Amino acid sequence: MWDAIGLAFGLVLDPYVLWVCLASAVFGIFVGAMPGLTATMATALLVPITFFMPPVPAIGAIVTATAMAIFAGDIPAAMLRIPGTPASAAYTDESYLMSRKGLLDLNLGANLVFSAVGGLFGVAILILAAPLLAEVALNFSSFEYFWLAALGLTCATFIAQADPLKGFVALLMGLAIATIGIDPAAGHPRFTFGSVEMLQGVSFIPAMIGLFAISELLRGVVTIDQSAEMLKQQVGNVFRGLGQVWRRYWRNFFRGSLIGTGIGALPGAGADIAAWISYAVSKRFSKEPEKFGTGHIEGIVEATSANNSAVAAAWIPALVFGIPGDSITAIVIGVLYMKNMNPGPAVFLQNPQLIYAVFIIFVLANLLMLPIGWAAIKLAKQILRTPRNMLLPMILLFCIVGSYAMTNSIYGIIIMLVMGLFGWIMEENGFPVGPVILGLVLGELFEQSFMTSMIKSDGSLLGFFSRPIAATLGVTTILLWVYMLTRNARSRREPA
């Protein structure tokens, strides 16, 4: 083993590999910070380039770009209320409100440091417990995924700070939008109104850009004078005050990292779901839940740790069993096969030095995140000095490019505009847009796993509790709903 580790260090410390990792880090930061250009897209754009590289720099390019892109999505979320990647959507409102309170430096500093340390936590688990966690993940059938999706949807009631009922209505809207397209069970078109484009459903990325970015642009156009005042924040030290944040919220960091690692190791889950669940858990167990939704750093610390630890954890089922943990590792598996690193238990025996090289590059990527992320924040903060009447059209241009790139047609731009108007109307009437996004993210998994499970169990609901993990998740979800209904009933009976 030590010989293999020694060879791995030799492979990674090659100047060519280090140069590739550095260039990929800068590329990942740029892609992640641009609304609509996701970490998955960054990976896909790198694949043609990796054709001409040896295995280690090829995998290094993907690992580094992915880690950077997930963090970089936090930058426009904090500055402009536009999540750069879906993994930042869970706490975009919290982050933006914190910046409006004059805490932009602390906000971005916490995002940077806890992203890097959370990523290192995920790497440590990847190195130490890959086979064990992958075996647990393999035990997940449609029953377990149904309850996991149901548990994730429960987060909507925690995300809706002021009015859980409006949060629930917004969640139902998101689930309804997720049904547009082809029925996953019967293959029958639903709510397409004869449109060929709508057969593919409502693409998540253009919808997210519309709900967050376009609705914010509409609000910015309406209140352009007030917005200009808010954006005149000075560039400062992003690391000041982080020691106090760590002393107060270190438990949130470890809990978020554990949640992110556990969810990331589940095939098909990924950093997006990890961030939503971690943010909801943070609010549920917080000593100050009333501060959530006002610009409170506690939920940001936990969720940003979760989505970055999930990045490394998603490689666990990919490396050990060849099962993609998320859309990024689905692309990675193809690259691994192309480089004769066929995923599976045998890869640890046949090419151990290459696997250890991947581990080392993960550590290197998260360490690189600190200086490169700091430089990205410094450059991005110049955006705040741009006149608002010039900034809004530039943001709109990036939104259009990102939406078009996801569908390669005008359809993506139409989705973005329609959802943007829809999101603006919702927020003007007190409905949060976060639960709509959550419904879109989990709607397909929720429906497909339910239909598959019903077929397996011949229509018996007892089948959803027939397996130990499914029963545990099911009972937990039901107890959460009973608790919330009981709490709301009590609050209504109490005199005002």
Buried (B, 14 or more C-beta within 10 A) or exposed (E): EEEBBEBBEEBBEBEEBBEBBBBBBBBBBBBBBBBBBBBBBBBBBBBEBBEEBBBBBBBBBBBBBBBBBBBBBBBBBBBBBBBBBBBBBBBBBBBBBBBBEEBBBBBBBBBBBBBBBBBBBBBBBBBEBBEEBBEBBBEBBBBBBBBBBBBBBBBBBBBBBEEBEBBBBBBBBBBBBBBBBBEBEEEEBEEBEEEEBBEBBBBBBBBBBBBBBBBBBBBBEEEEEEBBEBBEBEEEEBBEBBEEBBEEBEEBBBBBBBBBBBBBBBBBBBBBBBBBBBBBBBBBEBEEBEBBBEBBBBBBBBBBBBBBBBBBBBBBBBBBBBBBBBBBBBBBBEBBEEBEBEBBEEBBEEBBBBBBBBBBBBBBBBEBBBEBBBEBBEEBBEBBEEEBEEBBEEBBEBBBBBBBBBBEEEBBBBBBBBBBBBBBEBBEEEBBBBBBBBBBBBBBBBBBBBBBBBEBBEEEEEBBBBBEBBBEBBEEBBEBEEEBEEEEEEEEEEEE
